[in-house]
Amino acid sequence: MGLKALVVGDMHGQMETVWKAVEEERPDLLICVGDWGDPGQIAPQEYQSLLERLTVYTVYGNHDDMELLRALRNRDGRPSCYLTANL
């Protein structure tokens, strides 16, 4: 069986939708195309809980806590954010 990926974007702080999709789909990898939520809208532990559960890769959107996203690491130590959107 191959790698199962879930692609999300434009959550704007609505993390319950992401968690529901993760629970239902049980992906190996989560790819976010940006706009997790504005700074302070999502607690750092919320991101950390996702990173403990699966590998996450994201691109910055114009509604993201860029400093926090830059600091996050996947379980293997690799950054969860590699790319930047044209801001």
N, C-alpha and C positions, 0 to 999 in steps of 0.2 A: 504494500500500500504506500502511496506517496505522501508528501507533505500537504497538510490541509491548512489553508490560509483564510483568514477572515479580514476583509478590507472595510474600514470604517472612515468616516469623516464628518465634519461639521456637527460634532456632538454639543458644542457650546455648553459644557458642564453637565449634560444629561447622561451621566455615567451608568444609570440603571439600564439604559438601552444596550450599552456595550456589554455589561455583565450578563444580561439576558441572552444576548447573541453568543457570548462565550460559553455559557452554560448549555445552551441548546445545541450549538454546533461543535463544541469541543475541538477548536482548532489547535494546531501546533504553533502557529505563527499569527500575530495580529499586525496588520499594516494600517497605519493611520495616515490619511492624506491631509491632515491638518485640522486646526480649530477644535482642539480638545476643550478649551475654555480659557477665558481671560485669567491673568494672574490672580491667585487667591480663590478662584472659583472651584478648583478641585484640590483637595488636600494631597500633599505629597504621598501620604500613606496609600491613597487610592491608586496612584500610579504604581507604587511599590508592590501592592497586592497583585496587580496585573503582571508585573515583571517576575514575581515569584511563581506565577502560574504558567506563563508561556513567554516565548520570545516576542518582543515588540520592536517594530521599526516604524519610525514616523518622519514626516517632513513637517517643518514649521508652517503654520498658517498665520493669518493676521490676528487670530484670537487664541494665542498660546502664551504660556509662561515660559519664554525661551530660556531663561537662566535655569529653571528647574529641569526642563527637558534636556538641556545640555549636560546636566549633572547625572541623569539617570543611566543606569547600566543594567544590561541583561545578566542573567545568571552566569554566563561565561565571561563576564567582565567587559564585553563589547558595548559601546554606546547604543542607546536605543534610537538616537537621532543622528542621522548622517547627512541629511540634505536640508537645504533651506529653500523656501519658496521665494519667489520674486516679490519682495515686500516693497 
